[in-house]
Amino acid sequence: MKTALITGACINTGVDIVQKFLSEGYAVVFTGRNGESVTDAEAAYRKKYPEASVSGYVLNSLTDSGEVDTDAVDKLFGELDEKGIFVSTLVLNAADQGIGQKVFETPLSDFCKVINTNVVWNYYISECAARRMKDNGGGNIVFVNSNTAYRAIPDRVSYIASKGGQLGMMRALALDLGKYNIRVNAVLPGMIKTDRWEKNPDFYENVPSRFTPLGDVAVGADIADAVWYFAECARNTTGAELVVDGGNNIQLYPIIKK
């Protein structure tokens, strides 16, 4: 049985990605930042997929001082090694959203926390996974990125910078790891109907990015399908980007119907 490690998988899109892999017969190891959330999510997954192999781990990206918590990542992979679990697919879904970070007002330390989480931490997890993939004949890594890597939105400078940097890192890893039969790709969602959509209906009713050429925005299952494509259906694809945003990335401005 193949095993996928999926980060940030207690809420929203992460849940859909876990459920996609479980429904397709994968064993899943998932992570979350909060112990209670991890426990609740694991129970929910086991209830829905009683025959599946699924286990959750608490994994925070940074130490209290804002540095990447490499010890926590090493501990996670060490425990998986002890259990004889080889992660053939790594899905990097967890991210610091960096919401409301205004130029001239946000401390540099807050900017660095987003970069450290979304770029440096994800790099270290990728490195740890790739070491094991190299020794086991290959594997694949999928970054859940964002179309904001190309299309900026207000007050998110650190997040957007991190997603642009993450795409460059993805391509570099794809080049360096290809000789080990390790594929590295990225899914770029646009707006997704997450719990924020449900909690702020007035805002999302009129936000420009909801006006897509297809007339709708993605749900978590759409992102999960794209991740699954890279994991299982893209044998000869690496260093690629798959945008899942209803076509927003192709239009100069949204066509808003009055």
N, C-alpha and C positions, 0 to 999 in steps of 0.2 A: 504494500500500500504506500502510495506517495504521500509526503507530508508537506504542507504549506505553513509558513510562519507569516502571520498577518498582524501588523502593528495597528494600534488605534482602532480596535475592533469591538468596542463595547456599545457604541451608539452609531446611528446614522449609516453612512455608506459602508463603514467597516463591517457592520452587521450583515449587510447584503453580500459583501464579498465572502465572509465566512460561510454564509448559508449556501452560496453558489458552489464553493469548493466541497462542502460537506455533502451537498446533494449529488455531486458528481463522483463521490466515492473517495475523496481525499481524507486523510487524517489532517486535523488542523490544530496548530498551536497559535494562540492569539495573545495579544498584550493589551493592557490598559493602564492608565495612570493611578487608578483608585482601587484599593483592595475590594471594597464592597461592590463596586461596579463590575469588576472582573468575576467575582463570585456569582453575582446575579446573572451576568451574561452567560457564564458557563452552564449554569442551571437551565437557563432558557434554551441554549443550544442542545443540551442533552435531552431535554423534554421533547423538542421538535424532531431531533434525529437520534433516537434511543440506541440505534445500532452503530452510530458513528464514534470515531475516536476524536475527542476534542478536549483540550486543556488550556486553561488561561494562566497567565503570569502577570504580575505587577511589574511594570517597567517604566521608569521615568527617564526622560531624556537628559536632564541636567541635575547637577548637584545644587545645593543651596547657594553656592557662590556663583552659579551660572555657567560652570564648566560642564563639558560633556561627561556624563557618568559612564565612563568606559568599564568600570568595575561591574556595574549592573549588567551591561551587555555580556561581559566575559562570564559572569555567573550564570546567566540564562543559557548561553551556548554550552557551558560546562555541564549544566544539569541535563541538557538534551543529549550531550555526548555520553554521559553516564547511563542514560536510559536507552542508548542505542538508537536515538532518533536522528535521522538525517533529513535536513530541510532541503528539498529539491527545488522548491519555489518560495521566494521571499517577496512579499508584497508590502511595500513601505507606504502605508496609508496615514499614519499618525503625523500630525503637523501642528505647529504653533501658528494660529491664524493671524496674529499680529493686528487685531482689529483696533481701529481708532488711534493709530500711532501718527500723530501730527508732526510735520516738520516744524522745528523751532521749539516744540513743547516736549517731545518724547525724549527721555534720557537715552544716551548712547547705550547704556547697559541693556535696555529693553530691546533696542535694535539688535544687539549682539545675541540676545537670547533666542530670537527668532532665527537668525542665521545659524547659530550653533545647533538648534534643534533640527531645522529643515535641511540643512546641508551637512554639517560636520557629523552630527549624530547618525544621520542616515548613511553617511559614508562609512562610519565605523561598523554599523550593523551589516552593511553590504560586504565589507572586507571580511568580517568574521564568517559570514555565510559562504562567501566565495572561496575561502580557504578550504572549507569542507566540500564544497561542490567540486573544486579542482581535484581533490583526492577521491571523489566518487564518480568521476566520469562526466561531470557537467551539471547544469541546472539553469535556472533563470531567475532574474530579478526584475520586478515591476515597480516602478515609482508611480504613485498616484500624485500627479502634478497639478497643473491648473492652466486654463487658457489665459489667466492673468499674467503668465510669463511673457505674453506678447501684447496683451491689452490691459493697460493700467487702469486702476480704479482709485478713488480718493482715499487718502489717509491709511494706506496699506503699503508704504514704501518698503518696509523690511520684508514683508511677506512676498511681495512681487520680486524684489531683488533675490530672495532665497529661491523662488521657483525658477527664475531665469538661471541662477547658478546651478540649481539641481539638474536642469536639462543639459547644461554643459558637462556636468559630472557624469550624467547618464551616458552621454556619447563617448566620453573618455573611457569610462569603465567598459562599455561595449567593445571598444577597440582593444583595450588591454586584456580583457578576459575572453575574447572570442577564441583564442588558441586553446583554451581549456574547455571549450564547448559550453561556455556560460553565456547565455543571452541576456541582454539588459535593454529594457524598453520603458516607455512612459505612457500612461494614460492621462489626458488633459481634459478634465471635466470643466464645464462652465457652471452655471447656476444649477443647483441640485435641490430637489424638494426634501429638505431635511426637517428636523424639528424646529429650526429657526423659521422656516416657511410657515409652519403651522401656527407658531406663536406670534407672528407679526404679519397677519394677512393684509392689513392696510398698506404696509410698506411694499410687500411683494406684489400687490395688485398693480402697482404703477412703476416699479423699478424698471429702467430701460432694458436691462439684460434679459428680462422675461419675454421680450418681443423678438423671438427667433424666426428665421426663415421657415422653420418647420411648424411654428405656432405653438410650441410647447417646450418645457425644459425637462431635463433628465430627472429620473428617479434613481435611487441607489442601485437598483437591479441593472440599469443601463451601464453604470460604471463597472459593476461586477462582471457583466458579460464581456466588456472590453478587456478587463484584467484577465479573465479566463482565456480569451483569444490569444493573448501573448503567452500565457502559461502553457497552453495545450494545442493551439492551432497554428502557431507561427514558427515552425521548425527552422526556417531559413531567414528569420527576421531578427535583426538586432540593431540597436541604436535608433529605433524608430519611435515616432510619436503618433498616438491615436487620439484625436480631438473628439470629445463627446459633449457637444454644447448646442445641439439643434441648429448649427450653422452660424452661430454668433461670430465666430472668428473670421468669417469670410465677408461680413458686411461692414461698410465704412461707418454706418450709423444705423440704429434700429428703426424699423418702419413701425411707428406707433399709430395704431388705428384709434381714431376718436370715437 
